[in-house]
Amino acid sequence: MPKYHFEIVDGFRLEDPIGQDCGSDAQARSVAKQMARQIAEDIRRDDNDRKVIVLDDNGAEVYKAPIDDPDSNSSI
């Protein structure tokens, strides 16, 4: 099963050295969206540069999930 790394960008980059096994890029995107929603709910800030970045095991970027204010009308 492929391993994906979920890094958080919030003014600086928090690296994920361990990663998580996901069955596909689609499942990794789903995990990233869920993480971004949870972070937005836990830490409310108006900052458009916050995101969860998904890297595959080779270090290639697969997806970016913006961390939006959960009360805004934008969707992830």
N, C-alpha and C positions, 0 to 999 in steps of 0.2 A: 504494500500500500504506500503511495507517495506521501512524503512528509512536506508540510507547508509551514512557513514561519510567519507569524503575525506580529508585525512591528507597528508601534504606535508613534505617530508624529504629533507633537504638541509643543512646538517651540524648539524641541530637540527630539532626537530619535531614540526610542526605547527599543533595543534589539531583543529579539526572541531567539536565544541560542539553542533552545531545546526543540521547538516546533511541535507540530501535532499531525498525526496521521489523518488524512482525508482521502476518500475514495476517488475524488476528481477535482478539477478546477472549480466546477459548479458548487460542490460541497464546501470548498475552501472559501468561495465568495459568500456563501450563506453564513458560514461561521464569522467571517469578517463583518458582515452587515449586522449580525446579532451582537458582536462585540461593540461595534460603533454605537448602536442604539443604547446598549447598557452603559457605556461610558458617558454618552450624552445625558442620560437620566441621572447618573450618579454625580456628574460634575457639569453643572450648567454654566456655560460661558458663550459669549458671542465672539467666536474666533473661527473664521472660515478655513484656516490652515490646518486644523486638526483632522487626522485621518488614520485609518488602520490600513497598512500596506501588507499585502500578501506576497510572499516570495516562495517559489518552489525550492526544492532541495538543491538545485543548482545555483540558486541566488538570483534567478530571473524574476522580475516583477510580474505577477499574474493579475493583480486587481488592487484598486484603491477604493476604500469605503469611507466617504466623508463622515465626520462626526458632527451631526447637525443637532440643533436644539430640538428636542422631541415635540415641542409645542409649535414649531414652525410648520409651514405647509409643504416644505420640500421633502422628497422621499429619497431613501438611500437605494 
